[in-house]
Amino acid sequence: MEQGTECVSKKYRRVVPLCQQAISMAYLIAIYYMIFCVPLLWVVALLEGFFVFAYNLEWFGGKFHKDLCFAFSWGFLPVPAGYIMQTNEVTLGVLAIAVAGPEHFLRIVNQGAELGVFCAQCLVPGLKGIPCGSG
């Protein structure tokens, strides 16, 4: 075993149950709301649930661990999700607004790639205190 591997393994064993509990609680709350308050949220929740695991665990050989998938799941889906939570309906207007999210995200990613960096400061100009890493 390589030096340091044992330490990482111990930390991983402590973090995994916490992650499982957090995701389980989030799903229980969401399921309650989808059953009793917002049935239309099922569509968005299923998509988001898929991307949570497909992106982070690099399912399907990492095919979903791409900027476009990240932009879709964090730039597009939250807009209709929030709207559906408030109104329990979907309109063309909210879908049109949601389309702008991923485009903006991808533009920022590309600008950061051109500079050789990607960080929170690239997303929010003027943000201080978060170090940028070079890419």
OpenMM code with the backbone's topology and positions (N, CA, C; nanometers):
from openmm import Vec3, app, unit

residues = "MET GLU GLN GLY THR GLU CYS VAL SER LYS LYS TYR ARG ARG VAL VAL PRO LEU CYS GLN GLN ALA ILE SER MET ALA TYR LEU ILE ALA ILE TYR TYR MET ILE PHE CYS VAL PRO LEU LEU TRP VAL VAL ALA LEU LEU GLU GLY PHE PHE VAL PHE ALA TYR ASN LEU GLU TRP PHE GLY GLY LYS PHE HIS LYS ASP LEU CYS PHE ALA PHE SER TRP GLY PHE LEU PRO VAL PRO ALA GLY TYR ILE MET GLN THR ASN GLU VAL THR LEU GLY VAL LEU ALA ILE ALA VAL ALA GLY PRO GLU HIS PHE LEU ARG ILE VAL ASN GLN GLY ALA GLU LEU GLY VAL PHE CYS ALA GLN CYS LEU VAL PRO GLY LEU LYS GLY ILE PRO CYS GLY SER GLY".split()
positions = [
    Vec3(0.0849, -0.1181, 0.0000),
    Vec3(0.0000, 0.0000, 0.0000),
    Vec3(0.0895, 0.1245, 0.0000),
    Vec3(0.0559, 0.2188, -0.0851),
    Vec3(0.1352, 0.3407, -0.0960),
    Vec3(0.1177, 0.4259, 0.0286),
    Vec3(0.2209, 0.5068, 0.0565),
    Vec3(0.2153, 0.5941, 0.1719),
    Vec3(0.1024, 0.6960, 0.1539),
    Vec3(0.0227, 0.7144, 0.2550),
    Vec3(-0.0888, 0.8086, 0.2489),
    Vec3(-0.2193, 0.7466, 0.2041),
    Vec3(-0.2141, 0.6318, 0.1397),
    Vec3(-0.3356, 0.5673, 0.0900),
    Vec3(-0.4258, 0.5243, 0.2049),
    Vec3(-0.3644, 0.4753, 0.3125),
    Vec3(-0.4417, 0.4292, 0.4271),
    Vec3(-0.5212, 0.5443, 0.4890),
    Vec3(-0.4604, 0.6611, 0.4981),
    Vec3(-0.5266, 0.7784, 0.5542),
    Vec3(-0.6455, 0.8200, 0.4687),
    Vec3(-0.6258, 0.8211, 0.3387),
    Vec3(-0.7340, 0.8574, 0.2471),
    Vec3(-0.8474, 0.7572, 0.2589),
    Vec3(-0.8135, 0.6302, 0.2696),
    Vec3(-0.9141, 0.5259, 0.2807),
    Vec3(-0.9975, 0.5433, 0.4076),
    Vec3(-0.9333, 0.5789, 0.5201),
    Vec3(-1.0061, 0.6007, 0.6452),
    Vec3(-1.0999, 0.7198, 0.6331),
    Vec3(-1.0525, 0.8275, 0.5718),
    Vec3(-1.1365, 0.9454, 0.5524),
    Vec3(-1.2545, 0.9118, 0.4627),
    Vec3(-1.2290, 0.8347, 0.3574),
    Vec3(-1.3345, 0.7976, 0.2637),
    Vec3(-1.4427, 0.7174, 0.3350),
    Vec3(-1.4015, 0.6251, 0.4206),
    Vec3(-1.4986, 0.5422, 0.4925),
    Vec3(-1.5843, 0.6254, 0.5866),
    Vec3(-1.5311, 0.7369, 0.6370),
    Vec3(-1.6100, 0.8243, 0.7246),
    Vec3(-1.7022, 0.9158, 0.6448),
    Vec3(-1.6609, 0.9561, 0.5269),
    Vec3(-1.7377, 1.0524, 0.4477),
    Vec3(-1.8546, 0.9859, 0.3744),
    Vec3(-1.8351, 0.8656, 0.3255),
    Vec3(-1.9386, 0.7986, 0.2462),
    Vec3(-2.0717, 0.7876, 0.3208),
    Vec3(-2.0734, 0.7419, 0.4468),
    Vec3(-2.2030, 0.7365, 0.5165),
    Vec3(-2.2679, 0.8736, 0.5323),
    Vec3(-2.1881, 0.9774, 0.5536),
    Vec3(-2.2451, 1.1120, 0.5642),
    Vec3(-2.3086, 1.1545, 0.4329),
    Vec3(-2.2426, 1.1251, 0.3222),
    Vec3(-2.2977, 1.1578, 0.1904),
    Vec3(-2.4268, 1.0803, 0.1661),
    Vec3(-2.4272, 0.9540, 0.2013),
    Vec3(-2.5472, 0.8717, 0.1836),
    Vec3(-2.6629, 0.9254, 0.2664),
    Vec3(-2.6343, 0.9656, 0.3894),
    Vec3(-2.7398, 1.0201, 0.4747),
    Vec3(-2.7928, 1.1520, 0.4198),
    Vec3(-2.7049, 1.2379, 0.3726),
    Vec3(-2.7473, 1.3682, 0.3193),
    Vec3(-2.8347, 1.3503, 0.1958),
    Vec3(-2.7915, 1.2638, 0.1047),
    Vec3(-2.8706, 1.2400, -0.0170),
    Vec3(-3.0033, 1.1747, 0.0174),
    Vec3(-3.0014, 1.0807, 0.1123),
    Vec3(-3.1260, 1.0144, 0.1535),
    Vec3(-3.2246, 1.1145, 0.2123),
    Vec3(-3.1775, 1.2038, 0.2980),
    Vec3(-3.2658, 1.3046, 0.3562),
    Vec3(-3.3223, 1.3978, 0.2490),
    Vec3(-3.2376, 1.4383, 0.1559),
    Vec3(-3.2842, 1.5261, 0.0479),
    Vec3(-3.3913, 1.4559, -0.0352),
    Vec3(-3.3701, 1.3293, -0.0653),
    Vec3(-3.4693, 1.2554, -0.1438),
    Vec3(-3.5985, 1.2353, -0.0661),
    Vec3(-3.5902, 1.2094, 0.0630),
    Vec3(-3.7122, 1.1931, 0.1427),
    Vec3(-3.7948, 1.3208, 0.1450),
    Vec3(-3.7288, 1.4334, 0.1623),
    Vec3(-3.8000, 1.5617, 0.1609),
    Vec3(-3.8624, 1.5863, 0.0240),
    Vec3(-3.7848, 1.5618, -0.0809),
    Vec3(-3.8358, 1.5826, -0.2173),
    Vec3(-3.9534, 1.4907, -0.2471),
    Vec3(-3.9448, 1.3655, -0.2073),
    Vec3(-4.0538, 1.2702, -0.2324),
    Vec3(-4.1805, 1.3144, -0.1612),
    Vec3(-4.1671, 1.3619, -0.0380),
    Vec3(-4.2833, 1.4136, 0.0348),
    Vec3(-4.3511, 1.5246, -0.0457),
    Vec3(-4.2711, 1.6228, -0.0909),
    Vec3(-4.3284, 1.7342, -0.1664),
    Vec3(-4.3874, 1.6885, -0.2991),
    Vec3(-4.3240, 1.5931, -0.3659),
    Vec3(-4.3760, 1.5468, -0.4952),
    Vec3(-4.5062, 1.4707, -0.4794),
    Vec3(-4.5217, 1.3992, -0.3697),
    Vec3(-4.6452, 1.3235, -0.3479),
    Vec3(-4.7599, 1.4150, -0.3053),
    Vec3(-4.7326, 1.5060, -0.2126),
    Vec3(-4.8404, 1.5834, -0.1523),
    Vec3(-4.8594, 1.7241, -0.2087),
    Vec3(-4.7598, 1.7806, -0.2751),
    Vec3(-4.7702, 1.9215, -0.3141),
    Vec3(-4.7418, 1.9486, -0.4619),
    Vec3(-4.6401, 1.8870, -0.5170),
    Vec3(-4.5910, 1.9263, -0.6489),
    Vec3(-4.5652, 1.8034, -0.7361),
    Vec3(-4.6690, 1.7411, -0.7873),
    Vec3(-4.6484, 1.6186, -0.8654),
    Vec3(-4.5681, 1.6384, -0.9943),
    Vec3(-4.5710, 1.7564, -1.0520),
    Vec3(-4.4945, 1.7791, -1.1753),
    Vec3(-4.3427, 1.7768, -1.1530),
    Vec3(-4.3012, 1.7876, -1.0293),
    Vec3(-4.1586, 1.7900, -0.9992),
    Vec3(-4.0901, 1.6554, -1.0241),
    Vec3(-4.1677, 1.5485, -1.0385),
    Vec3(-4.1097, 1.4150, -1.0609),
    Vec3(-4.0167, 1.4134, -1.1819),
    Vec3(-4.0551, 1.4777, -1.2886),
    Vec3(-3.9743, 1.4750, -1.4114),
    Vec3(-3.8366, 1.5367, -1.3865),
    Vec3(-3.8345, 1.6542, -1.3287),
    Vec3(-3.7081, 1.7222, -1.3017),
    Vec3(-3.6272, 1.6442, -1.1982),
    Vec3(-3.6943, 1.5932, -1.0962),
    Vec3(-3.6247, 1.5203, -0.9903),
    Vec3(-3.5574, 1.3940, -1.0437),
    Vec3(-3.6236, 1.3243, -1.1321),
    Vec3(-3.5629, 1.2041, -1.1899),
    Vec3(-3.4407, 1.2390, -1.2745),
    Vec3(-3.4517, 1.3449, -1.3533),
    Vec3(-3.3360, 1.3889, -1.4326),
    Vec3(-3.2204, 1.4332, -1.3429),
    Vec3(-3.2514, 1.5147, -1.2441),
    Vec3(-3.1467, 1.5612, -1.1524),
    Vec3(-3.0843, 1.4442, -1.0772),
    Vec3(-3.1676, 1.3514, -1.0329),
    Vec3(-3.1157, 1.2347, -0.9629),
    Vec3(-3.0213, 1.1536, -1.0490),
    Vec3(-3.0563, 1.1405, -1.1758),
    Vec3(-2.9676, 1.0689, -1.2678),
    Vec3(-2.8338, 1.1410, -1.2818),
    Vec3(-2.8389, 1.2722, -1.3028),
    Vec3(-2.7151, 1.3478, -1.3244),
    Vec3(-2.6284, 1.3563, -1.1996),
    Vec3(-2.6887, 1.3558, -1.0801),
    Vec3(-2.6092, 1.3571, -0.9573),
    Vec3(-2.5128, 1.2397, -0.9571),
    Vec3(-2.5631, 1.1230, -0.9933),
    Vec3(-2.4784, 1.0041, -0.9891),
    Vec3(-2.3987, 0.9851, -1.1180),
    Vec3(-2.4610, 1.0079, -1.2319),
    Vec3(-2.3916, 0.9859, -1.3590),
    Vec3(-2.2731, 1.0801, -1.3749),
    Vec3(-2.2878, 1.2046, -1.3326),
    Vec3(-2.1777, 1.3012, -1.3448),
    Vec3(-2.0690, 1.2725, -1.2410),
    Vec3(-2.1077, 1.2656, -1.1155),
    Vec3(-2.0086, 1.2542, -1.0081),
    Vec3(-1.9397, 1.1185, -1.0021),
    Vec3(-2.0112, 1.0126, -1.0330),
    Vec3(-1.9512, 0.8791, -1.0276),
    Vec3(-1.8991, 0.8339, -1.1637),
    Vec3(-1.9134, 0.9215, -1.2621),
    Vec3(-1.8657, 0.8955, -1.3991),
    Vec3(-1.9187, 0.7636, -1.4545),
    Vec3(-2.0510, 0.7471, -1.4390),
    Vec3(-2.1165, 0.6291, -1.4966),
    Vec3(-2.1005, 0.6311, -1.6485),
    Vec3(-2.1185, 0.5173, -1.7103),
    Vec3(-2.1138, 0.5020, -1.8557),
    Vec3(-1.9806, 0.5507, -1.9125),
    Vec3(-1.8740, 0.5192, -1.8425),
    Vec3(-1.7410, 0.5557, -1.8902),
    Vec3(-1.7149, 0.7055, -1.8905),
    Vec3(-1.7841, 0.7797, -1.8072),
    Vec3(-1.7631, 0.9236, -1.7984),
    Vec3(-1.8314, 1.0040, -1.9077),
    Vec3(-1.9219, 0.9417, -1.9835),
    Vec3(-1.9899, 1.0141, -2.0921),
    Vec3(-2.0731, 1.1321, -2.0415),
    Vec3(-2.1153, 1.1268, -1.9161),
    Vec3(-2.1951, 1.2359, -1.8608),
    Vec3(-2.1115, 1.3303, -1.7744),
    Vec3(-1.9812, 1.3067, -1.7676),
    Vec3(-1.8922, 1.3949, -1.6921),
    Vec3(-1.8323, 1.4972, -1.7889),
    Vec3(-1.9183, 1.5757, -1.8470),
    Vec3(-1.8812, 1.6751, -1.9481),
    Vec3(-1.9397, 1.8110, -1.9088),
    Vec3(-1.8818, 1.9166, -1.9639),
    Vec3(-1.9310, 2.0513, -1.9352),
    Vec3(-2.0776, 2.0675, -1.9731),
    Vec3(-2.1178, 2.0107, -2.0864),
    Vec3(-2.2557, 2.0259, -2.1320),
    Vec3(-2.3542, 1.9615, -2.0346),
    Vec3(-2.3209, 1.8434, -1.9839),
    Vec3(-2.4088, 1.7760, -1.8876),
    Vec3(-2.4144, 1.8531, -1.7563),
    Vec3(-2.2994, 1.9043, -1.7139),
    Vec3(-2.2961, 1.9851, -1.5926),
    Vec3(-2.3803, 2.1117, -1.6116),
    Vec3(-2.3661, 2.1746, -1.7250),
    Vec3(-2.4425, 2.2959, -1.7542),
    Vec3(-2.5917, 2.2652, -1.7585),
    Vec3(-2.6296, 2.1517, -1.8138),
    Vec3(-2.7708, 2.1134, -1.8205),
    Vec3(-2.8269, 2.0889, -1.6806),
    Vec3(-2.7526, 2.0123, -1.6004),
    Vec3(-2.8067, 1.9749, -1.4704),
    Vec3(-2.7998, 2.0872, -1.3670),
    Vec3(-2.7041, 2.1781, -1.3792),
    Vec3(-2.6920, 2.2871, -1.2830),
    Vec3(-2.7295, 2.4229, -1.3409),
    Vec3(-2.7410, 2.4330, -1.4722),
    Vec3(-2.7767, 2.5599, -1.5341),
    Vec3(-2.9196, 2.5635, -1.5854),
    Vec3(-2.9673, 2.4500, -1.6379),
    Vec3(-3.1013, 2.4456, -1.6952),
    Vec3(-3.2050, 2.3936, -1.5951),
    Vec3(-3.1835, 2.2747, -1.5422),
    Vec3(-3.2851, 2.2080, -1.4605),
    Vec3(-3.3282, 2.2841, -1.3344),
    Vec3(-3.2410, 2.3554, -1.2654),
    Vec3(-3.2870, 2.4267, -1.1458),
    Vec3(-3.3924, 2.5346, -1.1740),
    Vec3(-3.3912, 2.5922, -1.2928),
    Vec3(-3.4891, 2.6977, -1.3240),
    Vec3(-3.6305, 2.6399, -1.3310),
    Vec3(-3.6554, 2.5380, -1.4145),
    Vec3(-3.7909, 2.4819, -1.4121),
    Vec3(-3.8240, 2.4166, -1.2780),
    Vec3(-3.7247, 2.3612, -1.2092),
    Vec3(-3.7522, 2.2996, -1.0783),
    Vec3(-3.8064, 2.4031, -0.9804),
    Vec3(-3.7402, 2.5180, -0.9732),
    Vec3(-3.7869, 2.6239, -0.8839),
    Vec3(-3.9239, 2.6764, -0.9232),
    Vec3(-3.9445, 2.6929, -1.0538),
    Vec3(-4.0735, 2.7419, -1.1021),
    Vec3(-4.1844, 2.6406, -1.0720),
    Vec3(-4.1557, 2.5147, -1.0963),
    Vec3(-4.2544, 2.4094, -1.0698),
    Vec3(-4.2857, 2.4036, -0.9202),
    Vec3(-4.1840, 2.4191, -0.8343),
    Vec3(-4.2077, 2.4177, -0.6894),
    Vec3(-4.3022, 2.5297, -0.6482),
    Vec3(-4.2950, 2.6435, -0.7160),
    Vec3(-4.3791, 2.7570, -0.6795),
    Vec3(-4.5191, 2.7497, -0.7395),
    Vec3(-4.5292, 2.6925, -0.8605),
    Vec3(-4.6564, 2.7008, -0.9332),
    Vec3(-4.7184, 2.5662, -0.9689),
    Vec3(-4.6419, 2.4597, -0.9664),
    Vec3(-4.6838, 2.3275, -1.0111),
    Vec3(-4.7325, 2.3297, -1.1560),
    Vec3(-4.6630, 2.4074, -1.2379),
    Vec3(-4.6906, 2.4103, -1.3811),
    Vec3(-4.5623, 2.4442, -1.4563),
    Vec3(-4.5639, 2.4189, -1.5857),
    Vec3(-4.4501, 2.4510, -1.6723),
    Vec3(-4.5019, 2.5392, -1.7843),
    Vec3(-4.4280, 2.6456, -1.8152),
    Vec3(-4.4666, 2.7336, -1.9252),
    Vec3(-4.3510, 2.7454, -2.0234),
    Vec3(-4.3830, 2.7865, -2.1448),
    Vec3(-4.2782, 2.8088, -2.2436),
    Vec3(-4.1846, 2.9200, -2.2003),
    Vec3(-4.2384, 3.0190, -2.1319),
    Vec3(-4.1573, 3.1309, -2.0858),
    Vec3(-4.0470, 3.0865, -1.9908),
    Vec3(-4.0809, 3.0016, -1.8939),
    Vec3(-3.9788, 2.9576, -1.7988),
    Vec3(-3.8767, 2.8672, -1.8665),
    Vec3(-3.9189, 2.7891, -1.9634),
    Vec3(-3.8244, 2.7055, -2.0377),
    Vec3(-3.7296, 2.7917, -2.1211),
    Vec3(-3.7828, 2.9008, -2.1762),
    Vec3(-3.6974, 2.9922, -2.2531),
    Vec3(-3.5932, 3.0580, -2.1628),
    Vec3(-3.6339, 3.0949, -2.0432),
    Vec3(-3.5394, 3.1533, -1.9476),
    Vec3(-3.4353, 3.0501, -1.9058),
    Vec3(-3.4791, 2.9266, -1.8850),
    Vec3(-3.3880, 2.8204, -1.8412),
    Vec3(-3.2802, 2.7909, -1.9451),
    Vec3(-3.3115, 2.8097, -2.0718),
    Vec3(-3.2144, 2.7822, -2.1779),
    Vec3(-3.0932, 2.8750, -2.1667),
    Vec3(-3.1115, 2.9940, -2.1127),
    Vec3(-3.0000, 3.0885, -2.1007),
    Vec3(-2.8968, 3.0433, -1.9981),
    Vec3(-2.9352, 2.9654, -1.8993),
    Vec3(-2.8433, 2.9230, -1.7936),
    Vec3(-2.7239, 2.8441, -1.8442),
    Vec3(-2.7449, 2.7334, -1.9152),
    Vec3(-2.6303, 2.6558, -1.9628),
    Vec3(-2.5417, 2.7324, -2.0596),
    Vec3(-2.6021, 2.8145, -2.1440),
    Vec3(-2.5226, 2.8920, -2.2401),
    Vec3(-2.4267, 2.9854, -2.1664),
    Vec3(-2.4779, 3.0508, -2.0635),
    Vec3(-2.3944, 3.1409, -1.9840),
    Vec3(-2.2834, 3.0618, -1.9137),
    Vec3(-2.3171, 2.9479, -1.8563),
    Vec3(-2.2179, 2.8651, -1.7882),
    Vec3(-2.1083, 2.8217, -1.8848),
    Vec3(-2.1459, 2.7733, -2.0020),
    Vec3(-2.0462, 2.7268, -2.0985),
    Vec3(-1.9569, 2.8412, -2.1457),
    Vec3(-2.0125, 2.9600, -2.1598),
    Vec3(-1.9322, 3.0756, -2.1985),
    Vec3(-1.8261, 3.1033, -2.0915),
    Vec3(-1.8636, 3.0964, -1.9650),
    Vec3(-1.7693, 3.1201, -1.8555),
    Vec3(-1.6619, 3.0120, -1.8533),
    Vec3(-1.7014, 2.8865, -1.8724),
    Vec3(-1.6045, 2.7762, -1.8742),
    Vec3(-1.5036, 2.7967, -1.9861),
    Vec3(-1.5518, 2.8335, -2.1025),
    Vec3(-1.4612, 2.8545, -2.2160),
    Vec3(-1.3671, 2.9721, -2.1927),
    Vec3(-1.4165, 3.0794, -2.1325),
    Vec3(-1.3296, 3.1932, -2.1016),
    Vec3(-1.2231, 3.1528, -2.0006),
    Vec3(-1.2607, 3.0753, -1.8999),
    Vec3(-1.1645, 3.0281, -1.8013),
    Vec3(-1.0610, 2.9361, -1.8632),
    Vec3(-1.1051, 2.8504, -1.9558),
    Vec3(-1.0120, 2.7587, -2.0222),
    Vec3(-0.9108, 2.8363, -2.1056),
    Vec3(-0.9564, 2.9433, -2.1699),
    Vec3(-0.8642, 3.0253, -2.2485),
    Vec3(-0.7586, 3.0890, -2.1599),
    Vec3(-0.7955, 3.1229, -2.0375),
    Vec3(-0.7010, 3.1834, -1.9438),
    Vec3(-0.6190, 3.0775, -1.8703),
    Vec3(-0.6602, 2.9510, -1.8815),
    Vec3(-0.5904, 2.8429, -1.8129),
    Vec3(-0.6326, 2.8262, -1.6683),
    Vec3(-0.7463, 2.8854, -1.6311),
    Vec3(-0.7948, 2.8741, -1.4933),
    Vec3(-0.9455, 2.8504, -1.4948),
    Vec3(-0.9931, 2.7942, -1.3864),
    Vec3(-1.1370, 2.7870, -1.3643),
    Vec3(-1.1599, 2.7889, -1.2150),
    Vec3(-1.2362, 2.8829, -1.1700),
    Vec3(-1.2607, 2.8942, -1.0269),
    Vec3(-1.3850, 2.9788, -1.0037),
    Vec3(-1.4194, 2.9935, -0.8752),
    Vec3(-1.5363, 3.0736, -0.8391),
    Vec3(-1.5190, 3.2185, -0.8814),
    Vec3(-1.3945, 3.2688, -0.8849),
    Vec3(-1.3726, 3.4070, -0.9253),
    Vec3(-1.4091, 3.4279, -1.0718),
    Vec3(-1.3986, 3.3222, -1.1516),
    Vec3(-1.4385, 3.3330, -1.2923),
    Vec3(-1.5906, 3.3436, -1.3027),
    Vec3(-1.6622, 3.2764, -1.2113),
    Vec3(-1.8076, 3.2785, -1.2145),
    Vec3(-1.8646, 3.4077, -1.1588),
    Vec3(-1.8036, 3.4580, -1.0531),
    Vec3(-1.8538, 3.5775, -0.9872),
    Vec3(-1.7407, 3.6795, -0.9815),
    Vec3(-1.7357, 3.7710, -1.0784),
    Vec3(-1.6295, 3.8710, -1.0780),
    Vec3(-1.6304, 3.9502, -0.9466),
    Vec3(-1.5127, 3.9746, -0.8958),
    Vec3(-1.5012, 4.0494, -0.7714),
    Vec3(-1.5027, 3.9628, -0.6473),
    Vec3(-1.5265, 3.8318, -0.6623),
    Vec3(-1.5266, 3.7424, -0.5473),
    Vec3(-1.3843, 3.7281, -0.4961),
    Vec3(-1.3630, 3.7488, -0.3707),
    Vec3(-1.2291, 3.7433, -0.3128),
    Vec3(-1.2216, 3.6291, -0.2118),
    Vec3(-1.1017, 3.5821, -0.1887),
    Vec3(-1.0809, 3.4844, -0.0827),
    Vec3(-1.0874, 3.3395, -0.1270),
    Vec3(-1.1221, 3.3127, -0.2517),
    Vec3(-1.1250, 3.1756, -0.3010),
    Vec3(-1.0111, 3.1619, -0.3990),
    Vec3(-0.9131, 3.0779, -0.3660),
    Vec3(-0.7965, 3.0679, -0.4546),
    Vec3(-0.8303, 3.0058, -0.5893),
    Vec3(-0.7684, 3.0562, -0.6918),
    Vec3(-0.7824, 3.0003, -0.8268),
    Vec3(-0.6696, 2.9014, -0.8492),
    Vec3(-0.7024, 2.7885, -0.9091),
    Vec3(-0.5991, 2.6944, -0.9488),
    Vec3(-0.5705, 2.7114, -1.0967),
    Vec3(-0.4519, 2.6805, -1.1364),
    Vec3(-0.4218, 2.6896, -1.2794),
    Vec3(-0.4515, 2.5573, -1.3436),
    Vec3(-0.4931, 2.5619, -1.4673),
    Vec3(-0.5383, 2.4408, -1.5334),
    Vec3(-0.4403, 2.3923, -1.6309),
] * unit.nanometer
topology = app.Topology()
chain = topology.addChain("A")
for resn in residues:
    res = topology.addResidue(resn, chain)
    for name in ("N", "CA", "C"):
        topology.addAtom(name, app.Element.getBySymbol(name[0]), res)
